[in-house]
Amino acid sequence: MTSYAVRMFVSLQYTYPKDNADWSRDMRGEPLLSSVPLSGWIMMCTQRDQGNATDLYSTLQKVCAGMNMEIDKPQL
């Protein structure tokens, strides 16, 4: 079975078997090489789903922080 190497970030490189290229676990919590701040954005939802939208934003904040990506609060 052949495998291939994936370079992630400046100093990290992983090798994966060709039939299982799930590299998402290795990416989790690693900072990005570069990122653009997410600012001035709008999140549209129904009034009924406003709680879900707030939960989504909270999750995005946690994920973005782990990647050294800035995210501003959206307009709802």
C-alpha positions in Angstrom: 0.0 0.0 0.0 1.4 3.4 -0.9 1.4 6.4 1.3 2.0 10.1 0.8 3.3 13.0 2.9 1.3 16.1 3.7 3.1 19.2 4.8 1.0 21.2 7.3 2.3 24.5 8.6 6.0 25.3 8.5 7.5 22.5 10.5 4.9 19.7 10.5 4.7 16.9 8.0 2.6 13.8 8.3 2.5 10.6 6.3 -0.8 8.9 5.6 -1.7 5.6 3.9 -3.4 6.3 0.6 -6.7 4.6 1.6 -7.1 6.7 4.8 -6.1 10.3 4.3 -7.9 11.7 7.3 -5.6 14.5 8.4 -8.3 16.6 10.2 -7.2 15.2 13.6 -3.6 16.3 13.1 -4.7 19.8 12.1 -6.8 20.4 15.1 -5.4 23.1 17.4 -2.5 24.0 15.1 -2.1 27.7 14.2 -2.5 28.7 10.6 0.5 29.9 8.6 -1.4 33.1 8.0 -5.0 34.1 8.4 -7.3 37.0 7.6 -9.4 38.4 10.5 -13.1 37.8 10.1 -14.6 41.2 10.7 -17.7 43.1 9.5 -19.7 40.0 8.8 -23.4 39.3 9.1 -25.1 36.1 10.3 -28.6 35.7 9.1 -31.1 33.5 10.8 -34.7 33.3 11.8 -35.7 34.7 15.2 -36.5 31.1 16.3 -32.9 30.0 15.5 -31.2 33.0 17.1 -30.0 30.7 20.0 -28.5 28.3 17.5 -26.7 31.2 15.7 -25.3 32.3 19.1 -24.1 28.8 19.8 -22.5 28.6 16.3 -20.6 31.9 16.9 -19.4 30.6 20.3 -18.1 27.5 18.6 -16.4 29.5 15.9 -14.7 31.7 18.5 -13.2 28.6 20.1 -12.1 27.0 16.8 -10.6 30.3 15.5 -8.7 30.9 18.7 -6.9 27.6 18.4 -5.8 28.6 14.9 -4.7 32.1 15.8 -7.5 33.6 13.7 -9.4 36.7 14.9 -13.2 36.7 14.6 -15.3 39.7 15.4 -18.9 39.4 16.6 -21.3 39.3 13.7 -24.4 41.4 13.2 -27.5 39.1 13.7 
